[in-house]
């Protein structure tokens, strides 16, 4: 029948702690795989990782999503963009925190920063950190949904 192809996006894959009651908090990599498999069986064709997911959970979810050639995107904070690229994520969204450029010298590597925003606007687009990230994104064919007006 003529018409658009519609992707059904699953509920977010979120680590602990979540501030949203409607999100299932993943309990580890096995739970991430289980959720992707379960939601895929219910007809979901797209997945989105959220801010507090761990590297291990994200890697497991990506691996499970890619098995039937389904894509996984991420609104990430606890996992950096370079790490997500190496885990083979398909798309990165928003990029609110400078932390995504590995600049968390005083923060825990497993939690998002609290308070104020470390803006990308303060970065030198010609600087080595930003250029290395751009080259990594392009070479791994990772899309970016920038959402510039929001931040």
Backbone bond lengths (Angstrom), bond angles and torsions (degrees), N, CA, C in turn:
res aa  C-N    CA-C-N  psi(-1)  N-CA   C-N-CA  omega(-1)  CA-C   N-CA-C  phi
1 X - - - 1.445 - - 1.525 108.30 -
2 X 1.304 119.52 135.09 1.463 121.23 178.84 1.528 111.22 -63.52
3 X 1.298 115.38 145.31 1.461 120.39 177.59 1.507 111.19 151.81
4 X 1.303 116.40 177.86 1.466 120.33 -177.45 1.525 112.00 -75.79
5 X 1.301 114.92 155.92 1.452 121.42 170.02 1.524 106.13 -89.54
6 X 1.310 116.77 127.04 1.466 120.58 -175.20 1.521 109.90 -114.84
7 X 1.322 116.04 128.24 1.460 121.29 173.33 1.509 108.93 -92.14
8 X 1.313 115.74 132.96 1.464 121.05 175.20 1.521 107.49 -97.55
9 X 1.321 115.99 114.84 1.459 120.32 -177.41 1.523 110.39 -89.03
10 X 1.308 115.55 130.69 1.458 122.79 -179.69 1.528 110.95 -70.85
11 X 1.328 117.61 162.04 1.467 119.53 170.90 1.530 109.55 -56.43
12 X 1.319 116.32 152.29 1.468 121.17 -178.05 1.528 111.92 -56.43
13 X 1.317 114.51 146.22 1.463 122.12 172.66 1.526 105.91 -95.57
14 X 1.305 117.59 104.26 1.467 123.29 -172.01 1.512 110.99 -120.52
15 X 1.311 115.84 139.22 1.455 121.20 174.38 1.521 110.08 -85.58
16 X 1.310 114.53 -176.14 1.467 119.91 179.44 1.527 109.05 -98.56
17 X 1.299 118.17 145.35 1.467 126.75 -3.87 1.521 110.31 -90.10
18 X 1.313 116.18 147.05 1.448 119.91 173.14 1.524 108.74 -104.52
19 X 1.303 116.31 146.85 1.466 120.23 177.87 1.525 110.02 -97.13
20 X 1.345 116.56 2.64 1.457 121.28 -178.30 1.524 110.10 -109.90
21 X 1.314 116.42 116.68 1.464 121.18 -177.97 1.523 112.35 -61.33
22 X 1.318 117.90 -28.72 1.462 120.48 -176.93 1.529 113.22 -80.25
23 X 1.331 118.27 -3.72 1.464 120.49 179.75 1.525 110.63 -98.36
24 X 1.319 115.12 135.31 1.460 121.32 173.95 1.528 108.35 -76.28
25 X 1.320 117.30 124.43 1.469 120.60 176.27 1.521 108.82 -81.09
26 X 1.317 115.92 121.13 1.451 119.97 177.81 1.526 109.46 -66.69
27 X 1.324 115.84 145.53 1.469 120.59 -179.51 1.523 112.17 -105.41
28 X 1.326 116.81 2.95 1.461 120.63 179.26 1.510 110.70 151.80
29 X 1.344 116.79 -179.91 1.460 121.55 -177.65 1.534 113.87 -58.97
30 X 1.327 117.56 -39.19 1.462 119.83 179.88 1.523 110.90 -64.51
31 X 1.334 116.48 -37.79 1.462 121.05 177.90 1.529 109.95 -67.11
32 X 1.331 117.92 -38.22 1.463 121.31 177.99 1.525 109.98 -61.92
33 X 1.326 117.78 -45.40 1.463 121.57 177.75 1.525 110.77 -62.65
34 X 1.322 116.02 -44.27 1.462 121.00 -179.45 1.521 111.03 -59.94
35 X 1.342 116.67 -44.48 1.464 120.40 -178.75 1.528 111.26 -64.72
36 X 1.322 117.86 -42.90 1.469 120.85 179.47 1.528 109.66 -63.19
37 X 1.316 116.55 -44.54 1.473 120.41 179.74 1.525 110.81 -64.18
38 X 1.319 117.22 -45.83 1.472 122.62 -179.65 1.528 111.00 -61.96
39 X 1.325 116.29 -48.16 1.463 120.31 -178.58 1.525 111.59 -68.55
40 X 1.322 117.14 -34.14 1.459 120.47 175.65 1.515 111.74 -63.63
41 X 1.326 116.52 -39.49 1.465 121.04 177.56 1.525 111.82 -64.76
42 X 1.332 116.44 -22.71 1.469 121.65 178.33 1.529 112.11 -90.86
43 X 1.335 117.10 4.17 1.456 120.75 174.10 1.521 116.43 103.14
44 X 1.321 118.03 4.81 1.464 119.64 178.63 1.527 109.58 -69.84
45 X 1.319 115.40 139.40 1.468 120.29 -177.61 1.520 112.19 -123.05
46 X 1.329 116.77 9.49 1.459 121.42 -178.16 1.526 108.40 -156.79
47 X 1.329 116.01 143.80 1.469 120.88 -179.10 1.519 110.35 -130.35
48 X 1.332 115.43 150.50 1.461 120.72 177.55 1.524 109.48 -134.78
49 X 1.320 114.93 120.77 1.462 121.29 174.90 1.519 107.93 -82.03
50 X 1.338 115.94 147.40 1.449 119.05 -177.28 1.525 111.37 -118.54
51 X 1.294 116.49 -179.53 1.461 126.47 -161.78 1.529 117.25 -52.08
52 X 1.307 119.48 -40.88 1.462 120.37 -173.00 1.525 114.76 -100.25
53 X 1.328 117.46 11.00 1.460 120.26 178.63 1.535 108.91 -63.15
54 X 1.316 116.82 143.52 1.474 120.26 178.51 1.528 109.78 -84.97
55 X 1.335 116.45 164.84 1.454 120.66 176.92 1.524 110.72 -58.82
56 X 1.327 115.73 -42.47 1.457 120.60 -178.05 1.525 111.28 -65.66
57 X 1.344 116.60 -43.12 1.468 120.52 178.05 1.523 111.11 -64.57
58 X 1.328 116.31 -42.83 1.461 120.72 179.82 1.523 110.68 -62.69
59 X 1.317 116.96 -46.62 1.466 120.64 179.36 1.519 111.97 -59.34
60 X 1.336 116.43 -42.96 1.465 120.79 179.59 1.526 111.02 -66.07
61 X 1.328 117.28 -41.49 1.464 121.43 179.84 1.529 110.62 -65.42
62 X 1.332 117.36 -43.33 1.466 121.00 179.05 1.524 110.01 -61.85
63 X 1.321 116.17 -46.29 1.465 120.74 -179.96 1.531 110.65 -59.00
64 X 1.313 117.36 -44.64 1.463 121.63 -179.26 1.527 111.04 -68.30
65 X 1.333 117.69 -39.65 1.468 121.42 179.21 1.524 111.35 -67.07
66 X 1.318 116.52 -37.66 1.458 119.98 -177.44 1.528 112.82 -74.21
67 X 1.323 117.88 -19.65 1.474 120.41 -179.29 1.530 110.91 -55.22
68 X 1.343 119.54 -47.79 1.474 119.39 174.98 1.539 111.76 -93.38
69 X 1.315 117.57 18.61 1.469 124.43 179.22 1.527 112.80 63.28
70 X 1.328 115.79 44.85 1.462 122.63 175.43 1.530 107.56 -104.52
71 X 1.318 116.87 148.59 1.463 120.86 -176.54 1.522 112.38 -93.57
72 X 1.329 114.22 154.18 1.459 121.98 177.41 1.521 108.42 -131.81
73 X 1.313 115.79 128.70 1.452 122.82 178.69 1.522 108.93 -111.38
74 X 1.319 117.77 168.59 1.454 118.93 -178.88 1.511 114.10 -146.04
75 X 1.316 114.95 133.12 1.472 123.80 167.11 1.528 102.62 -102.07
76 X 1.307 115.64 86.90 1.462 120.85 -166.32 1.516 113.36 -102.84
77 X 1.306 113.56 156.39 1.456 121.60 176.09 1.528 109.55 -146.60
78 X 1.332 117.19 -49.70 1.463 120.64 -178.21 1.526 112.13 -74.97
79 X 1.316 117.15 -19.33 1.458 122.78 175.15 1.526 106.51 -112.96
80 X 1.309 117.35 132.09 1.465 120.18 -178.80 1.521 110.54 -77.30
81 X 1.317 115.31 160.89 1.459 119.37 177.19 1.525 111.59 -60.91
82 X 1.330 120.29 -46.72 1.473 118.69 178.84 1.535 112.13 -58.25
83 X 1.322 117.34 -38.05 1.471 119.56 178.07 1.518 110.87 -66.50
84 X 1.335 117.12 -42.98 1.462 121.37 -179.90 1.527 111.00 -63.52
85 X 1.331 116.57 -37.91 1.467 120.46 177.83 1.522 109.48 -60.97
86 X 1.309 117.20 -44.79 1.462 120.70 179.87 1.529 112.18 -66.18
87 X 1.328 116.95 -25.41 1.470 121.36 176.41 1.532 111.33 -82.06
88 X 1.327 117.33 -3.82 1.463 125.80 175.95 1.526 113.93 78.28
89 X 1.330 116.65 35.46 1.466 120.16 174.26 1.530 108.56 -62.71
90 X 1.329 116.78 153.99 1.472 120.79 -176.86 1.519 113.42 -94.35
91 X 1.327 118.03 -29.28 1.460 121.69 -175.47 1.524 108.36 -154.49
92 X 1.319 116.14 145.63 1.464 122.11 176.18 1.515 108.51 -120.36
93 X 1.316 116.19 137.71 1.463 120.55 -175.52 1.519 112.04 -119.12
94 X 1.286 114.20 138.20 1.461 125.46 168.85 1.521 115.05 76.87
95 X 1.301 119.53 -58.45 1.458 120.58 177.04 1.506 113.80 59.76
96 X 1.302 116.26 47.09 1.457 120.91 -174.30 1.520 113.28 -65.60
97 X 1.312 117.37 -37.96 1.457 120.38 -169.92 1.510 113.11 -100.84
98 X 1.305 115.19 137.37 1.462 122.68 172.53 1.529 109.89 -58.19
99 X 1.295 116.63 -25.45 1.454 122.26 177.81 1.527 111.13 -49.39
100 X 1.310 117.29 -28.35 1.446 120.44 179.90 1.521 111.47 -65.76
101 X 1.316 116.94 -9.55 1.465 121.03 174.57 1.533 110.60 -103.98
102 X 1.315 116.33 27.94 1.472 122.81 176.69 1.524 113.29 61.99
103 X 1.317 117.83 38.72 1.464 119.17 -177.71 1.529 111.76 -111.91
104 X 1.292 117.65 48.81 1.454 120.22 -177.41 1.525 111.36 -108.55
105 X 1.254 118.12 53.86 1.457 122.42 -174.47 1.544 113.28 -56.03
106 X 1.336 118.07 -35.23 1.461 120.02 -175.11 1.518 112.87 -111.05
107 X 1.337 118.75 1.82 1.456 121.97 -177.14 1.524 110.66 -105.05
108 X 1.319 114.94 154.70 1.454 120.67 172.92 1.520 108.64 -62.68
109 X 1.303 117.97 140.65 1.465 120.86 -179.83 1.511 112.20 -74.44
110 X 1.323 119.35 -6.33 1.457 119.98 -176.41 1.516 113.21 -110.09
111 X 1.315 118.35 1.68 1.455 120.29 -178.50 1.517 110.98 -131.11
112 X 1.320 114.19 152.38 1.464 120.19 178.44 1.517 110.38 -73.63
113 X 1.334 117.45 150.02 1.459 119.70 174.82 1.523 110.35 -66.59
114 X 1.306 116.14 150.65 1.463 120.03 176.81 1.515 109.54 -108.60
115 X 1.319 115.68 157.85 1.462 120.37 178.62 1.512 111.11 71.57
116 X 1.286 118.37 -178.86 1.462 128.71 -177.30 1.512 117.09 -2.09
117 X 1.287 116.90 165.85 1.454 119.75 -179.98 1.518 109.25 -112.77
118 X 1.316 114.87 136.08 1.457 121.05 175.31 1.519 106.58 -93.33
119 X 1.290 116.54 95.94 1.449 122.94 -168.48 1.521 114.21 -73.26
120 X 1.328 114.83 143.50 1.449 121.34 171.51 1.523 109.40 -67.26
121 X 1.331 116.58 -25.02 1.470 120.61 -178.34 1.524 111.55 -60.33
122 X 1.311 117.19 -21.84 1.458 121.56 -179.87 1.535 112.20 -83.59
123 X 1.324 116.41 -4.34 1.463 120.18 -176.55 1.515 111.95 -87.42
124 X 1.307 115.62 148.47 1.456 122.51 174.32 1.524 106.95 -85.08
125 X 1.335 116.82 110.39 1.455 120.79 -177.24 1.526 111.82 -60.26
126 X 1.318 117.78 -22.78 1.460 121.62 177.66 1.527 112.66 -92.99
127 X 1.332 116.41 -2.23 1.462 120.44 179.72 1.517 111.92 -69.68
128 X 1.316 116.23 158.80 1.463 120.68 -175.00 1.530 112.95 -62.42
129 X 1.329 118.26 -38.23 1.464 120.32 -179.01 1.522 111.49 -62.09
130 X 1.315 116.70 -48.84 1.458 121.16 -178.49 1.525 110.19 -67.88
131 X 1.317 118.21 -43.48 1.457 121.37 -179.92 1.527 111.93 -62.86
132 X 1.328 117.02 -41.42 1.467 120.56 177.63 1.523 110.64 -62.10
133 X 1.330 116.60 -41.34 1.462 120.53 179.35 1.529 110.37 -65.30
134 X 1.319 117.74 -45.46 1.466 120.80 179.16 1.529 110.42 -58.67
135 X 1.315 117.27 -45.36 1.468 120.46 -179.66 1.528 111.16 -64.42
136 X 1.318 116.85 -38.19 1.465 120.80 178.49 1.532 110.42 -65.44
137 X 1.339 116.99 -43.42 1.469 121.26 178.53 1.529 110.56 -61.00
138 X 1.314 116.64 -47.67 1.466 121.03 -177.60 1.525 110.66 -65.53
139 X 1.319 117.42 -46.56 1.467 119.69 -176.12 1.528 112.83 -66.78
140 X 1.332 117.03 -25.47 1.464 120.98 177.85 1.531 112.44 -98.70
141 X 1.331 116.62 4.27 1.467 122.87 177.68 1.533 112.37 56.98
142 X 1.320 115.83 45.54 1.470 121.81 178.39 1.534 108.32 -98.91
143 X 1.321 115.11 123.07 1.463 120.69 178.89 1.527 109.39 -78.13
144 X 1.333 115.93 158.06 1.466 121.68 176.75 1.520 108.45 -130.38
145 X 1.334 115.70 125.92 1.457 122.44 172.79 1.520 105.06 -100.66
146 X 1.318 117.55 102.43 1.451 121.32 -166.21 1.517 115.83 -76.34
147 X 1.310 119.04 -36.18 1.465 122.98 -178.16 1.543 111.53 51.93
148 X 1.304 117.23 44.99 1.452 122.19 -175.43 1.524 114.11 -56.79
149 X 1.335 121.26 -39.95 1.469 119.73 -177.41 1.529 113.66 -63.87
150 X 1.317 116.87 -24.50 1.465 120.35 -177.56 1.519 111.29 -72.68
151 X 1.327 116.72 -40.99 1.459 120.29 -174.14 1.506 112.11 -109.76
